[in-house]
Amino acid sequence: MATLTYVYADSTAVLGPLATYAEPHCYDLCAEHAERLTAPRGWDVVRLAGDTGPLRRSSDDLEALANAVREAARPQERTPRQGPSPEGESGRRGHLRVLRSPES
C-alpha cells in the first residue's frame, strides 16, 4: 500500500508510505497499482522508500491512545475572566462571545 500525491508546480507524482490521515488530492493505492504507476509525459515519479511490512502495534500505542481519550473526556476547568467585559457582552465561550442586542 502507498499514498500518491501530485505536486503540480513541479510536474511530479510522489509515491510514498501509506498516509496516516486523509489529505485532499492524495490517493491510496494497493501494492500492485503502486508498483505499476506511471505519470503523464513530462512528469517525474518520485518513489519514497517506506516500510512495506505489515503495521505492528505495540501496547504502548494502545496505552497512548487510551490516555489521549481520557484527557479529551476530562472536564475543562473554567478560568476567571480578566478585567471587565466589553459593553454589551453577556458571556464568552472559547473564542466566541454572546452579545446582547442594543435596547431601542
N, C-alpha and C positions, 0 to 999 in steps of 0.2 A: 504494500500500500504506500502511496505517496501523495503529496499535495502539489498541484500545478498552479503557479501564479504567473501572470503575464506582467512584464514591465514594458508598457507601450512606448515610453520615452526612449528606451534603449533597444527596441525591437528584439526583446529577449523573453524566452519562456524559461522559467525557473522551476525545476522539479526537485523537491526536497522531501524530507521526512514528513510523515503524516502530521498535519496541524493539530494542535490540542484544543483549538477553539475555532468557531466559524468566522470566516472573513468574507466580505463581499468580493466577488471576482476571483475566488480561489476554488479549485475543483479537486476533489479527492478521486484518485484513480486506483484501480486494483493493480496488482503487480504486473499482470500481463499487459495491460494498456500503458502503464508507466514505462515498461521496457520498450514498447513499440512506438512511443511518442515521437512524432516529427513536428517541426514548426514550419510556418509558411516560408516561401522563398525570401531570402534576405534576412531572416531572423536567425538568432543563435539559440541553442538549447543549453542551459547550464544545469548539470545534474549534481546536486549536492549529496555527498555521502552521508548516509544515516544508518542508524541501527535497524537492520531489516528483520531482526529476530522478533519473536512474539513479545508483547508487552508483559512484563512481570511486575506485579505489585507486591510490595512488602507490607508488613504490619505497620511500619512507620507511616506509610501513605494513608492507611486506614485511620490511624490514630490522628494524624494531622487533619484529615477531613472531618472526623468527629469533633475535634477541638474547634475547628472553624465554624461548624454548625452550632455548637454550644455558644460560642462567642456571638454569633449573629442573633441567636434567640434570647440572649441576655437583655433584660430591660435597660434602656438607655437612661442614664442619670440626667436630670434637668439641672442646668446651672442657672443661678440667678442672673437676670439681665443687668447690664452695666448702664447706669445713668437713666435719665427719664426717657419715656417713649416719645417719639415724634408726635406732633399734633395730629389727631385723627386716627392714630394707630391703636387698635384694640388688642392685638395679640400677634405673636410671631411663632412660626413653626419651621425650624430648619432655615432655609434661605427664603421662605415665603412669609408674607405678613398679611394680616387681615386689616383692612381699612374700613372705618365707619363712613357711611355716606354723609356728606355735609347737610346740615339742617337748613331747609329753605325757608 
